[in-house]
Amino acid sequence: MLFPLLDNCSVGSSPPAKINLRLILVSGKTKEFLFSPNDSASDIAKHVYDNWPMDWEEEQVSSPNILRLIYQGRFLHGNVTLGALKLPFGKTTVMHLVARETLPEPNSQGQRNREKTGESNCCVIL
């Protein structure tokens, strides 16, 4: 028996995959948002600023340009997408959202840690 080929447009397609982000403010308040894997840290900051939750009113900032995301202890640069971070679909990913004018230098934290531990990056060739 032959079955007709179904055109992709005629079949009800599921919504595109979304990433659930739980954003935590310094105050400890949280809110969850859904984003596309193509959304960048800048896109997320703009969306959150434009849709600022009512229960975050005390933490309202003056511009989306000072909102920064922290994921796994690292500040995300504005052009980093959620897809590049390989965040899972269907699970909640937690990030911190802070107001900060500039990002720290990329290696400043690592350098500070090496200074504290006395660790160095030299080698000896015999």
C-alpha positions as CSV (number, residue, x, y, z in Angstrom):
1,M,0.0,0.0,0.0
2,L,1.3,3.4,-0.9
3,F,1.0,6.4,1.4
4,P,1.1,10.0,0.1
5,L,4.1,12.0,1.2
6,L,3.2,14.6,3.7
7,D,4.4,18.2,3.1
8,N,6.1,19.6,6.2
9,C,3.9,22.6,6.0
10,S,0.7,20.6,6.3
11,V,1.8,18.8,9.4
12,G,1.4,20.7,12.7
13,S,4.9,21.5,13.6
14,S,6.1,21.8,17.2
15,P,7.3,25.1,18.5
16,P,11.0,25.7,18.2
17,A,13.1,24.4,21.1
18,K,13.4,26.8,23.9
19,I,15.9,27.2,26.8
20,N,14.5,27.9,30.2
21,L,16.6,30.4,32.2
22,R,16.2,31.1,35.8
23,L,17.8,34.4,36.5
24,I,18.9,35.3,40.0
25,L,19.4,38.9,41.2
26,V,22.0,39.9,43.8
27,S,19.0,40.3,46.2
28,G,18.1,36.6,45.7
29,K,14.9,37.2,43.7
30,T,14.4,34.9,40.8
31,K,12.4,34.8,37.6
32,E,12.2,32.3,34.8
33,F,12.3,33.2,31.1
34,L,12.2,31.2,27.9
35,F,14.8,32.0,25.2
36,S,15.9,30.6,21.8
37,P,19.4,29.0,21.4
38,N,20.1,31.9,19.0
39,D,19.6,34.5,21.6
40,S,22.7,36.3,22.8
41,A,23.5,37.6,26.3
42,S,22.8,41.1,24.9
43,D,19.4,39.9,23.6
44,I,18.5,38.4,27.0
45,A,19.5,41.6,28.8
46,K,17.3,43.7,26.5
47,H,14.4,41.3,26.8
48,V,14.6,41.2,30.6
49,Y,14.9,45.0,30.7
50,D,11.9,45.4,28.4
51,N,9.9,42.9,30.4
52,W,11.2,43.8,33.9
53,P,9.2,41.7,36.5
54,M,7.0,43.7,38.8
55,D,8.4,42.0,41.9
56,W,11.9,43.2,40.8
57,E,10.8,46.8,40.9
58,E,13.3,47.8,43.6
59,E,16.2,46.5,41.5
60,Q,15.2,48.3,38.2
61,V,18.2,49.5,36.2
62,S,18.4,52.6,34.0
63,S,19.6,50.7,30.8
64,P,19.8,47.2,29.4
65,N,23.4,47.9,28.6
66,I,24.5,47.5,32.2
67,L,22.8,44.1,32.7
68,R,25.3,41.3,32.8
69,L,24.8,37.5,32.9
70,I,27.0,35.3,34.9
71,Y,27.1,31.6,34.1
72,Q,29.2,29.0,36.0
73,G,31.1,31.9,37.7
74,R,32.0,33.7,34.5
75,F,30.6,36.9,32.9
76,L,29.1,36.3,29.5
77,H,30.1,38.7,26.7
78,G,27.2,40.2,24.9
79,N,27.6,38.3,21.7
80,V,27.7,34.8,23.3
81,T,24.6,32.8,22.4
82,L,22.8,30.2,24.5
83,G,23.4,27.7,21.8
84,A,27.2,28.3,21.9
85,L,27.0,27.4,25.6
86,K,25.3,24.1,24.7
87,L,22.5,24.6,27.3
88,P,20.0,21.8,27.5
89,F,16.5,22.0,26.2
90,G,13.7,21.0,28.6
91,K,15.8,21.7,31.7
92,T,16.2,24.9,33.7
93,T,19.6,26.6,33.6
94,V,20.4,29.1,36.3
95,M,22.3,32.3,35.7
96,H,23.0,35.4,37.8
97,L,21.9,38.8,36.5
98,V,23.8,41.8,37.8
99,A,24.1,45.5,37.0
100,R,27.6,46.3,36.0
101,E,29.0,49.0,33.7
102,T,31.9,47.0,32.3
103,L,33.1,43.4,32.2
104,P,36.2,42.3,34.1
105,E,39.4,41.6,32.2
106,P,39.2,38.0,30.8
107,N,42.3,36.7,32.7
108,S,42.1,38.8,35.9
109,Q,40.4,36.2,38.0
110,G,42.7,33.4,36.9
111,Q,45.7,35.6,37.5
112,R,44.5,36.5,40.9
113,N,44.0,32.9,41.8
114,R,47.5,31.9,40.6
115,E,49.0,34.7,42.8
116,K,47.1,33.4,45.9
117,T,48.2,29.8,45.4
118,G,51.7,30.5,44.3
119,E,51.1,28.5,41.1
120,S,53.1,29.5,38.1
121,N,53.1,28.6,34.4
122,C,56.7,28.0,33.7
123,C,58.4,24.8,32.5
124,V,61.9,23.5,32.6
125,I,63.5,21.8,29.5
126,L,66.4,19.5,30.2
